[in-house]
Amino acid sequence: MFRRFRPVSAVLAAACCTVALVSPVASAAAAASDVAVGVAIEPFGSVDAYWTDARMQQATALVDESSPTTQPTTPPSEPQVSESADGDAGPPADTLSTMSADALTYFRLSKVWAGHGKLPARTIGKLFLTKPEGDRYCTATVISSSNHNTIWTAGHCVSNGHKGWYKNFKFAPDFNNGSRPYGTWTAKAWAVPNGYHDGSDNYYDMAALALSSNSRGKVGDVVGWQGYKFGATPATASYGDVRAFGYAENTHPSRSGISPNGGDLRFCVGSSSVPGYRVISCDMGSGASGGPWIHDMPSSRGWGYLIGNQSFHIGNGGQDIYSPPLGQAAINTRAAVHTK
């Protein structure tokens, strides 16, 4: 996924005793991590009616041709905060097994994940949406939340970066070459940090969406969810054995054997390093935007902790994928929708 980078202001703070002195620059940076919230305005049932089988088959990967051509500037650190949640799964225990993947062997040339019907694939799916230019899709993931109905993706899959929202959000977990074995869920509310919604700053390229229950109930109770690690320490930590997932319809550089419409769930395995933007070596391109980076996911249980989401790569031949650090902005974004 091609994305444009714009630096954010630095966070400057000094503290003495119990009094914290925060500069106006710090206040501006904190505001960027606050969130904008949108709500569905379409008549009840209209989004379900809009997304016919034909529309979903014809939707193309969301693409922004404005990719950075050089290494992005390291953004500033955010205020010291910490939050995490486990991935206690919604389904019965006998559904928690997953495939035995070569997860500890690092590779950047993405492979097809074959373990459908099990965690983690059942928590990851296609997020369909409509832009003024037409129907598109990204990748999204069910994450731990009190409403059991929250998914996580990239900010550019929800907002145009200039205070405008996309529409007709519909999530299909465990999507597999047109098959939607668990059905679909539409979104009723969503949140994106102000730093992305009003400025397209990739440092805040993240989003959470609250889904409406469908005839089967809440999405988390049907397919389970992934845990997450948000906050200053997780945002600056380096992790090994990370799986990056996405419904990529192409690779960087281009190679043969890739499903042209993003029908396959693909993945890479590697380490995710910092400072600044989180990065992992992986060739997934358009359509994988918003795809989860999951750490500490034993194959015996199939859930782990989301520590990043696919945001952008550098140039058409970029060897790495970048994610925003999931710090205070991530905490604020999830909090804005997880009880809705």
Buried (B, 14 or more C-beta within 10 A) or exposed (E): BBBBBBEBBEBBBEEEEEEEEBBEBBEBBBEBBBBBBBEBEBEEEEBBEBBEEEBBEEBBBBBBEEBBEEEBBEBBBBBEBBBBBEBEBBBEEEBBBBBEBEBEEBBBEBEEBEBBEBBBBBBBBBBBBBEEEEBBBBBBBBBBBEBBBBBBBBBBBBBBBEEEBBBBBBBBBBBBEEEBEBBBBBBBBBBBBBBBBBBBBBBBBBBBBBBBBBEEEBBBBBBBBBBBBBBBBBBBBEBEBBBBBBBBBBBBEEEEEBBEBBBBBBBBBBBBBBEBBBBBBBBBBBBBBBBBBBBBBEBEBBBBBBBBBBBBBBEBEBBBBBBBBBBBBBBBBBBBBBEB
